[in-house]
Amino acid sequence: MGILKKEENGLENLEKITHVENVKLSEDGKNVIIIDQTKLPNREEYLTLHTAGDLYEAIFELKVRGAPAIGICAGYGIYVLARQIETEDYDRFLEEFRKYKEYLDSSRPTAVNLSWALNRMENVVTSHSDLPVSKILKLLEQESRMIQEEDIRMCRAISEFGLSLIHDGDGVLTHCNAGPLATSQYGTALGPLFLGKERGMNFKVFADETRPLLQGARLTSHELAKSGIDVTLICDNMASLVMKNGWIQACFVGCDRVAANGDTANKIGTSGVAILAKHYGIPLYVLGPSSTIDLNCASGEDITIELRDADEIKTKFYEEPMALPEVKCYNPAFDVTDHTLITAIVTEEGICYPPFTDSLAEVFRKKRS
Ligand SMILES: CSC[C@H]1O[C@H](OP(=O)(O)O)[C@H](O)[C@@H]1O
């Protein structure tokens, strides 16, 4: 993120935010380097990930997070691990590669980009069984870089389409974080806001803090404020009132897995935002790349929801526990927003309107053409 000028907001910092290097391959190709997002906004610390354990822990503990960023990290990560497999025997190489893949894939179940990226990297190996391992490694490096480069292009296109849905001066409500830190550049749900700012447009953003891990408070308000975008941080339970007050003209949210019928898994609380938006007659837009659409999931019923530790609710951000040790907790990291509550799904191929079964399938037809 570079050195952000504390006293200045606005365009001086905009590019440092929209083009943050949150996930990258080290110069020598032996490590993945990430910004530790659990330390933001107070400290900007970088982590060097080399082992399978480093990568698993970084994803599981949300040091790198956001569906596309997880996919990019997994792509670079499996390449870094593949370089550590000491054999020229193809079958042995594939066997070890698959062990690493299975391990990384087990770190978080909901964001489809993780398995999507790992499957894509495995395809490179299985479709080149005739090549020496050294050549396969070069192809793996190329593929891992393509995953990131494609995401940059997808987020930029999503930002353009998303910007067409809002007007200068609009109030926009966001939930969790789907900015550059969660992706590559610009982001998805936040991308249109940064792109609009570059063009001199101004929005009034209301960012849900997003309990329990506070991605909205820690990350979204940071990215927006440092870019000079008007952002008001609210507790999640304030979303209804700001909508009732008429301060919101659109809700922009990200996604972790979009089913074929448009049901969308996103950060816990998104379905509540969608129900409120429907009640107040406010459009709710899901913004995400085609790499987050899973046509193998017929509906939200098919999406696995990650359950996380009780400490994230009871102790993580408090000096003392906020509930007794014996008190049970339920901590789903995501929920599924029914497609009937979604106005449109914004992808890099265009804005998908209901019936989503048709419009989402069209996204992939366009990509193939
Ligand atoms: C651009 S994808 C962002 C998406 O991922 C977040 O989940 P997490 O912070 O647990 O990785 C959240 O659902 C965002 O909408």
The ligand as a Tripos MOL2 file, in Angstrom:
@<TRIPOS>MOLECULE
LIG
   15    15     1     0     0
SMALL
NO_CHARGES

@<TRIPOS>ATOM
      1 C1        -14.4010   -9.8200   -3.4880 C.3       1 LIG1
      2 S1        -14.7940  -11.2110   -2.5770 S.3       1 LIG1
      3 C2        -15.0530  -10.5100   -1.0590 C.3       1 LIG1
      4 C3        -15.9300  -11.3550   -0.2010 C.3       1 LIG1
      5 O1        -15.1310  -12.2120    0.6260 O.3       1 LIG1
      6 C4        -15.3890  -11.8720    1.9670 C.3       1 LIG1
      7 O2        -15.3020  -12.9620    2.8300 O.3       1 LIG1
      8 P1        -13.9630  -13.1250    3.7400 P.3       1 LIG1
      9 O3        -13.6300  -11.7780    4.2950 O.co2     1 LIG1
     10 O4        -14.3910  -14.1400    4.7910 O.co2     1 LIG1
     11 O5        -12.9010  -13.6800    2.8130 O.co2     1 LIG1
     12 C5        -16.7970  -11.3250    1.9280 C.3       1 LIG1
     13 O6        -17.7600  -12.3370    1.8030 O.3       1 LIG1
     14 C6        -16.7150  -10.4720    0.7080 C.3       1 LIG1
     15 O7        -17.9150  -10.0710    0.1310 O.3       1 LIG1
@<TRIPOS>BOND
     1     1     2 1
     2     2     3 1
     3     3     4 1
     4     4     5 1
     5     4    14 1
     6     5     6 1
     7     6     7 1
     8     6    12 1
     9     7     8 1
    10     8     9 2
    11     8    10 1
    12     8    11 1
    13    12    13 1
    14    12    14 1
    15    14    15 1
@<TRIPOS>SUBSTRUCTURE
     1 LIG1         1 GROUP 0 **** ****
